[in-house]
Each structure stands twice: as C-alpha cells, then as structure tokens.
C-alpha cells in the first residue's frame, strides 16, 4: 500500500515540474528578446510628406522601399508614434523616417528632416 502512495506522489511531482517547465520561458530566451528589443533599430527610409493629419495623428508619405517591412516604394498613410512629430511638418518636406508595424498598424516611430 505504501508503495502505491509513493508511485502516485512521484507521478504527481513529475507532472507538476513538467507543467511548470512548459509554462515558464527559459531565462536565455527572455534575455535574448530583451537584448534585441533594446538595440535592434529598424533602418531609416527616405520620404516626402504628402499630407499631415494632426487631428488623426496620421502622416501620408511617398517613400522608397521599406526593407524591414518588405514593402516597395509607394505613397501610404502611417500612424505616428508621437503626435509631436507632426508639429513642424508640411506638405513637400523631405524626411528620413523609420516605420514599423506596431499593434498591427504601420507606424512612423522616428522622423527627422532630410539633409
């Protein structure tokens, strides 16, 4: 009888350890993701401002290829990560910008005048 209790207790402990191991991410995976999130910046692209919509927090840009998004050059509307980016922009301005997909939306995350 004690032998059966020992087997049941061992099986329970093994199941608990296995369940914990499957639900907890490996420390190295967490460290790896944190490392890339902080240092891996998307490349900048050239663009021309076609429209500024401060009320909606959107910017229409004609741009060259966006390598990080596997997108050819075109004209499209982007959300902006920070509405202050739109303060000094006007149609026709040449810019360098970084676009990324944030929460499913194409978003300008960095913007500066082109030199």
N, C-alpha and C positions, 0 to 999 in steps of 0.2 A: 504494500500500500504506500509506504514512504517513497518507494522507487517511482511510482506513478506521479506523485506530487512533485518529485524532483524533476522529472521529464517535463511536466506541464509548466513548472516555474521556469525552466531553462528555455522552453519554446516561447513563452511569453516575453522573457527578457530579450531574446534574439529578435523577435518581431518588433519590440519597442525600439531597439537600437537601429534596426534596418529602416523603420519608418522615419526616425529622426535623421538618419544619414541621407535619405532621399529628399527630405524637405528642406534641409539646411544647405545653402550654397557653400561650395568649397571656398576657403579663405583666399586661395590663389586666384580663383575666378573673380571674386569681388575686388581684390586688389588690382587685377588686370583691367577690369572695366573702369575702375576709378581712375587709373593711370591714363587710359586713352580718352576718357571723357574730359579730363582737365587739359590735356596737351594736344589732342588731335583737332586742329582747326581746319575748317573747310577752306578751300582755295578761294581767292578773290577773283571776280569776273568784271569785265568792263560793261558798262551800261549807259543808256541815255534815258533821262526822265521824260516820260510821255505825259504823265498825269499824276497829280498829288491829291489824294483824298484824305484830308486831315480828319474829317468827321468820322470816317470809317476805319481810319488807321491803315490805309492801303496806299500802295505805290505801283504805278504802271511803269514798267521798264522795258525798253528794247535792249536786248542783251545778246552777247555771244554765247558760245557753248558753256553750260554749267556742268563741268566734268564730274563733280561729286554727286550730282543728281542724274547723271546720264541723260542730259537734256540738250538738244541742239539749240542754236541761237533762234530767238523769236521775240515777240512782244507779248508780255503777260502781266497780270496783276499779282502782286505779292502783298501779304500782310507784313507789317513791320513789328519787330520785336520790342521796340521802344518808340512810342509816338513822337518823342522829341526829335527823332531822326528826320521828320518831315518839316521841321520848323523853318529851315533856310533853303529848302529846295524849290525849284521852279521848273516848268517845262523847258526842255532843251539842255538842262545841266548834264554834263558828263560826270559819271561817278564810277568808283570802284566799289564793289559790294560783295558780300558773302550771303548766299542763300542756302537755307537748309530746310528740311521737312520737319516741322515742329507740331506735334499733336495732329498730324495728318494734313497740315496746311503748309504750302510753300511760303516761307517767311524770310525776310531780309533780317539778318542778325548782326550785320556790320555794314557801315556805309560811310564813304568819305568822298570828297571831291576828287576827280581825276586830275593828275598833274600833267 
